[in-house]
Amino acid sequence: MKALIFTASEGHKSISTAVSQILEQNNWQTKTKNYINQKKITKTAFNIYRSIYKYTPQLNKLPYKTGQNTLLQSQINKFLKDYFAKEIKKEITDLKPQVVITTHFAYNPAVFSFVPKNIKKINIIPNPWTIHPLEIQPGMKNFAYDQKAAALCRKMNLPEKDIIISGWFIRQQFYQNQNKEIFLKSIGFDPKILTLLICGGSEGSNTILTILPMLASLKTPLQLTIVCGNNKLLYNSLKVFLKTIPITSKNVKINLVGFTDQMPQYIQSSHLVIGKAGPNLVFEATACNKPFFAICHISGQEDGNLDVIKKKKIGFVEENPLKAGKLLKKIIEKPDILRQFEKHITKERKNNQKSKKVLLKNLKI
């Protein structure tokens, strides 16, 4: 059996990797293609999005809302249908798959139009509770995070028969138990000391810098890993900053990291994950049984992620830098506060682990 997966970089790639792992563990042959970050127009659009992501995530709300205009959506879908037609047809001819899966909406118009009817077509919606109309595709099986996500799809007139409640697709490494003590010692940390992880996402949001001043007055011992992702400017700036300015007390030990493929180890070895409320990072934290502290998000598309964290009781949300700093200081002084989330995180973890069974069931394996 063969599966063709169309994706993009960042969180879309994380989802496609998780799906690919499930299929390959069940004797499927998979092929993943990312044309969005290769073709000129979509690559340029994605790079603009990256800049907003890194520096001014609050400005994303305007283009996000503009894209909800029905006439504009129609024009966008028509353009995307023609723009990816050649690539979709070629990959179908070359691989001859039994299923085509997308993790980015840009492929859906072409997949729906040019993939033969005898081939299953699955669209995995990459946002949980803030779903853009462009992210759903009638005529394909749309995998939605939960009941609320399904209700949002129905509200946008997606037929019930095209909606599958799936949970969130998370790479298997995050469910596997790591040896925390060995890993912490390998990065020079003491397993007995409170350890926090600050992460700006794969592209490294600069907003994570806003809570660092709080560290200057700490009297409680603390270990802190800061993951900057692909944001080299953020990494280099922090490196110089931490060497030249005494922003942290002597009780704080910092491990500065650029892009890393050891995120499962970093998350599992931390007591709390802090960062931008991207859905993959939030759910990866729950997969590792860790609470999440959202200090920023991308306006528009990630608004619902803050509600997920609060309503499912899997962590904190505080985007005001001063208030976030005070709350974090309180957590550091009284880490038992984190225990309030344990049972809710366990429930969310189990819910998302069901995504494997849902996918396989809908492929009738």
C-alpha positions as CSV (number, residue, x, y, z in Angstrom):
1,M,0.0,0.0,0.0
2,K,1.3,3.5,-0.9
3,A,0.5,6.9,0.6
4,L,1.4,10.2,-0.9
5,I,1.7,13.1,1.5
6,F,1.8,16.8,0.6
7,T,3.1,19.2,3.2
8,A,5.0,22.4,4.0
9,S,7.7,23.2,6.5
10,E,7.3,24.0,10.3
11,G,4.3,22.6,12.0
12,H,2.9,21.1,8.8
13,K,6.0,19.0,8.5
14,S,5.7,17.7,12.1
15,I,2.1,16.5,11.4
16,S,3.1,14.8,8.1
17,T,6.0,13.1,9.9
18,A,3.7,11.8,12.6
19,V,1.3,10.5,9.9
20,S,4.1,8.9,7.9
21,Q,5.4,7.1,11.0
22,I,2.0,5.6,11.7
23,L,1.6,4.3,8.1
24,E,5.2,3.0,7.8
25,Q,4.7,1.1,11.1
26,N,1.8,-0.6,9.4
27,N,3.6,-1.6,6.3
28,W,2.7,1.3,4.1
29,Q,5.2,2.9,1.7
30,T,5.0,6.7,2.1
31,K,6.3,9.6,-0.1
32,T,6.2,13.1,1.3
33,K,6.5,16.2,-1.0
34,N,6.8,19.8,-0.1
35,Y,6.2,22.0,-3.1
36,I,5.0,25.0,-1.1
37,N,8.6,25.9,0.0
38,Q,10.0,25.2,-3.4
39,K,7.8,27.1,-5.9
40,K,8.4,30.8,-6.2
41,I,5.0,32.4,-5.3
42,T,4.2,30.1,-2.4
43,K,7.8,30.2,-1.1
44,T,7.7,34.0,-1.1
45,A,4.3,34.0,0.7
46,F,5.6,31.5,3.3
47,N,8.8,33.6,3.9
48,I,6.6,36.7,4.5
49,Y,4.6,34.6,7.0
50,R,7.9,33.5,8.7
51,S,8.9,37.2,9.2
52,I,5.5,37.9,10.9
53,Y,5.9,34.8,13.0
54,K,9.3,35.8,14.3
55,Y,8.9,39.5,14.8
56,T,5.3,40.7,14.9
57,P,2.9,37.8,15.4
58,Q,0.2,40.1,16.4
59,L,0.0,41.6,12.9
60,N,-1.1,38.3,11.4
61,K,-4.7,38.9,12.3
62,L,-5.4,41.3,9.4
63,P,-4.3,39.0,6.5
64,Y,-6.0,36.1,8.3
65,K,-9.3,37.9,8.5
66,T,-9.0,39.3,4.9
67,G,-8.6,35.7,3.7
68,Q,-12.1,34.9,5.1
69,N,-13.8,36.9,2.3
70,T,-15.7,34.4,0.2
71,L,-14.9,36.0,-3.1
72,L,-11.2,36.1,-2.3
73,Q,-11.3,32.5,-1.1
74,S,-12.8,31.5,-4.5
75,Q,-10.0,33.3,-6.3
76,I,-7.3,31.8,-4.1
77,N,-8.7,28.2,-4.6
78,K,-8.8,28.7,-8.3
79,F,-5.2,29.9,-8.4
80,L,-4.0,27.0,-6.2
81,K,-5.8,24.4,-8.3
82,D,-3.9,25.5,-11.4
83,Y,-0.6,26.3,-9.5
84,F,-0.1,22.8,-8.2
85,A,-1.8,20.8,-11.0
86,K,1.3,19.7,-12.7
87,E,3.0,18.5,-9.5
88,I,0.0,16.7,-8.2
89,K,-0.6,14.8,-11.5
90,K,3.1,13.9,-11.8
91,E,3.3,12.5,-8.3
92,I,0.1,10.5,-8.7
93,T,1.4,9.0,-12.0
94,D,4.8,8.2,-10.5
95,L,3.7,6.6,-7.2
96,K,0.2,5.3,-8.0
97,P,-0.9,5.7,-4.3
98,Q,-4.0,4.3,-2.6
99,V,-4.3,7.4,-0.5
100,V,-3.3,11.1,-0.8
101,I,-2.9,13.1,2.4
102,T,-2.5,16.9,2.8
103,T,-1.3,18.8,5.9
104,H,-1.5,22.3,4.2
105,F,-4.6,23.8,2.6
106,A,-2.8,25.0,-0.5
107,Y,-2.8,21.5,-2.1
108,N,-6.4,20.7,-1.5
109,P,-8.0,22.4,-4.6
110,A,-5.6,20.5,-6.9
111,V,-5.8,17.2,-5.0
112,F,-9.6,17.3,-5.1
113,S,-9.7,18.2,-8.8
114,F,-7.0,16.0,-10.2
115,V,-6.7,12.9,-8.0
116,P,-8.8,10.0,-9.3
117,K,-12.0,9.1,-7.4
118,N,-10.7,5.6,-6.6
119,I,-7.9,7.1,-4.5
120,K,-8.7,8.1,-0.9
121,K,-8.2,11.8,-0.2
122,I,-7.5,13.1,3.4
123,N,-7.1,16.7,4.5
124,I,-5.6,17.0,8.0
125,I,-6.7,20.4,9.4
126,P,-3.5,21.9,11.0
127,N,-5.3,24.1,13.6
128,P,-7.5,22.9,16.5
129,W,-10.0,25.6,17.4
130,T,-9.3,28.4,14.9
131,I,-10.1,26.9,11.6
132,H,-9.9,29.1,8.5
133,P,-12.5,28.4,5.7
134,L,-9.6,27.7,3.3
135,E,-8.4,24.8,5.5
136,I,-11.5,22.7,4.8
137,Q,-12.2,20.8,1.6
138,P,-15.6,19.3,0.7
139,G,-15.2,16.0,-1.1
140,M,-12.2,15.0,1.0
141,K,-12.1,13.4,4.5
142,N,-11.3,16.3,6.8
143,F,-9.6,15.2,10.0
144,A,-10.6,17.6,12.8
145,Y,-9.0,17.7,16.2
146,D,-12.1,17.2,18.4
147,Q,-15.9,17.7,18.7
148,K,-15.5,21.5,18.8
149,A,-13.4,21.5,15.7
150,A,-16.0,19.3,14.0
151,A,-18.7,21.8,14.9
152,L,-16.6,24.7,13.4
153,C,-16.3,22.7,10.2
154,R,-20.1,22.1,10.1
155,K,-20.7,25.8,10.7
156,M,-18.6,26.5,7.5
157,N,-21.0,24.1,5.6
158,L,-18.6,21.2,5.4
159,P,-20.8,18.1,5.1
160,E,-21.0,15.7,8.1
161,K,-19.8,12.8,5.9
162,D,-16.5,14.7,5.2
163,I,-15.6,15.2,8.9
164,I,-13.6,12.8,10.9
165,I,-12.7,13.5,14.6
166,S,-9.1,12.4,14.9
167,G,-7.2,14.0,17.8
168,W,-3.9,15.5,17.1
169,F,-1.1,13.8,15.2
170,I,2.1,13.8,17.2
171,R,5.5,12.1,16.4
172,Q,6.0,8.9,18.3
173,Q,9.3,10.1,19.9
174,F,7.3,12.3,22.2
175,Y,5.4,9.4,23.6
176,Q,8.5,7.4,24.3
177,N,10.0,7.6,27.8
178,Q,13.5,9.2,27.7
179,N,16.2,8.8,30.5
180,K,15.8,12.2,31.9
181,E,18.7,12.0,34.4
182,I,21.3,10.9,31.7
183,F,20.1,13.6,29.3
184,L,20.2,16.4,31.9
185,K,23.7,15.4,33.0
186,S,24.8,15.4,29.3
187,I,23.9,19.1,29.0
188,G,25.5,20.0,32.4
189,F,22.3,20.2,34.4
190,D,21.5,18.7,37.8
191,P,18.5,16.3,37.7
192,K,17.5,17.5,41.2
193,I,17.0,21.2,40.3
194,L,13.9,22.7,38.7
195,T,14.3,22.8,34.9
196,L,12.3,25.0,32.5
197,L,12.2,25.0,28.7
198,I,11.6,28.2,26.7
199,C,10.8,27.5,23.1
200,G,9.9,30.0,20.3
201,G,8.8,27.3,17.8
202,S,10.7,26.0,14.8
203,E,11.3,29.5,13.6
204,G,12.1,31.0,17.0
205,S,9.7,33.8,17.9
206,N,11.6,36.8,19.4
207,T,8.7,37.3,21.9
208,I,10.2,34.7,24.2
209,L,12.8,37.4,25.2
210,T,10.2,39.4,27.1
211,I,10.3,37.2,30.2
212,L,14.0,37.0,30.7
213,P,14.3,40.2,32.9
214,M,12.4,38.3,35.6
215,L,15.4,36.0,36.0
216,A,17.6,38.8,37.4
217,S,16.1,38.7,40.9
218,L,15.8,34.9,41.4
219,K,17.0,33.4,44.6
220,T,15.8,29.9,43.9
221,P,18.1,27.6,41.9
222,L,16.9,27.2,38.3
223,Q,18.0,25.5,35.1
224,L,16.8,27.0,31.9
225,T,17.1,25.8,28.3
226,I,16.2,28.3,25.6
227,V,15.5,26.8,22.1
228,C,15.8,29.4,19.3
229,G,14.9,27.1,16.4
230,N,16.0,28.4,13.0
231,N,16.2,32.0,14.1
232,K,20.0,32.5,14.0
233,L,19.6,36.2,14.8
234,L,17.8,35.4,18.0
235,Y,20.4,32.8,18.9
236,N,23.4,35.0,18.2
237,S,21.8,38.0,20.0
238,L,21.0,35.9,23.1
239,K,24.5,34.5,23.1
240,V,26.1,38.0,23.1
241,F,23.4,39.3,25.4
242,L,23.9,36.7,28.1
243,K,27.7,37.1,28.1
244,T,27.7,40.9,28.3
245,I,24.7,41.8,30.4
246,P,24.0,40.3,33.9
247,I,20.4,39.7,33.2
248,T,20.2,36.5,35.3
249,S,21.2,35.8,38.9
250,K,24.0,33.4,39.8
251,N,21.3,30.9,40.8
252,V,20.2,30.5,37.1
253,K,22.0,28.2,34.7
254,I,21.2,28.6,31.0
255,N,21.6,26.2,28.1
256,L,21.2,28.1,24.8
257,V,20.2,25.9,21.8
258,G,19.6,26.6,18.1
259,F,17.6,24.2,16.0
260,T,17.6,20.7,17.6
261,D,16.2,17.3,16.8
262,Q,16.2,16.5,20.5
263,M,13.0,18.3,21.4
264,P,11.4,15.1,22.9
265,Q,14.4,14.9,25.3
266,Y,14.3,18.6,26.2
267,I,10.6,18.5,26.9
268,Q,10.6,15.3,28.9
269,S,13.5,16.5,31.0
270,S,11.8,19.8,31.9
271,H,9.1,20.6,34.5
272,L,7.4,23.2,32.3
273,V,7.4,24.2,28.7
274,I,7.2,27.9,28.0
275,G,6.7,29.6,24.6
276,K,4.6,30.5,21.6
277,A,1.3,28.6,21.6
278,G,1.7,26.7,18.3
279,P,-0.5,23.6,18.3
280,N,2.3,21.1,17.8
281,L,4.4,22.4,20.7
282,V,1.4,22.5,23.0
283,F,0.4,18.9,22.2
284,E,4.0,17.7,22.2
285,A,4.2,19.0,25.7
286,T,1.1,17.0,26.7
287,A,2.5,13.9,25.0
288,C,5.5,14.2,27.3
289,N,3.1,14.8,30.3
290,K,4.3,18.4,30.8
291,P,2.2,21.6,31.3
292,F,2.5,24.5,28.8
293,F,2.9,28.2,29.6
294,A,1.8,30.3,26.6
295,I,3.4,33.7,26.5
296,C,2.6,34.6,22.9
297,H,0.8,33.4,19.9
298,I,0.2,34.2,16.2
299,S,-2.9,36.4,16.0
300,G,-5.7,35.0,14.0
301,Q,-4.8,31.4,13.3
302,E,-3.6,30.6,16.9
303,D,-6.3,32.4,18.9
304,G,-8.0,29.1,19.6
305,N,-4.9,27.5,21.0
306,L,-5.1,29.8,24.0
307,D,-8.6,28.6,24.6
308,V,-7.5,25.0,24.3
309,I,-4.9,25.5,27.0
310,K,-7.3,27.2,29.3
311,K,-10.4,25.2,28.8
312,K,-8.7,21.8,28.8
313,K,-6.6,22.9,31.8
314,I,-3.2,21.8,30.4
315,G,-1.3,24.9,31.4
316,F,-1.1,28.7,31.8
317,V,-1.8,31.6,29.4
318,E,-0.3,35.0,30.1
319,E,0.9,37.2,27.3
320,N,1.5,40.4,29.3
321,P,5.3,40.4,29.9
322,L,5.1,41.8,33.4
323,K,2.3,39.5,34.5
324,A,4.0,36.5,32.8
325,G,7.2,37.2,34.7
326,K,5.4,37.4,38.0
327,L,3.5,34.2,37.4
328,L,6.7,32.4,36.3
329,K,8.5,33.6,39.4
330,K,5.6,32.2,41.5
331,I,5.9,28.9,39.7
332,I,9.6,28.7,40.3
333,E,9.2,29.5,44.0
334,K,6.3,27.0,44.4
335,P,6.6,24.3,41.6
336,D,3.9,22.2,43.2
337,I,1.5,24.6,41.5
338,L,2.2,22.5,38.3
339,R,0.5,19.4,39.8
340,Q,-3.0,20.9,39.2
341,F,-2.6,20.1,35.5
342,E,-1.6,16.4,35.8
343,K,-4.9,14.6,35.3
344,H,-6.0,17.0,32.5
345,I,-2.7,16.5,30.7
346,T,-3.1,12.7,31.0
347,K,-6.6,12.9,29.5
348,E,-5.4,15.0,26.6
349,R,-2.4,12.7,26.0
350,K,-4.7,9.7,25.7
351,N,-7.1,11.5,23.5
352,N,-4.4,12.4,20.9
353,Q,-2.9,8.9,21.0
354,K,-6.2,7.7,19.4
355,S,-5.3,9.5,16.2
356,K,-3.3,6.4,15.1
357,K,-6.4,4.2,15.3
358,V,-8.6,6.8,13.6
359,L,-6.2,7.1,10.7
360,L,-5.9,3.3,10.2
361,K,-9.6,2.7,10.6
362,N,-10.4,5.3,7.9
363,L,-7.9,3.5,5.6
364,K,-9.6,0.2,6.4
365,I,-6.5,-1.6,7.5
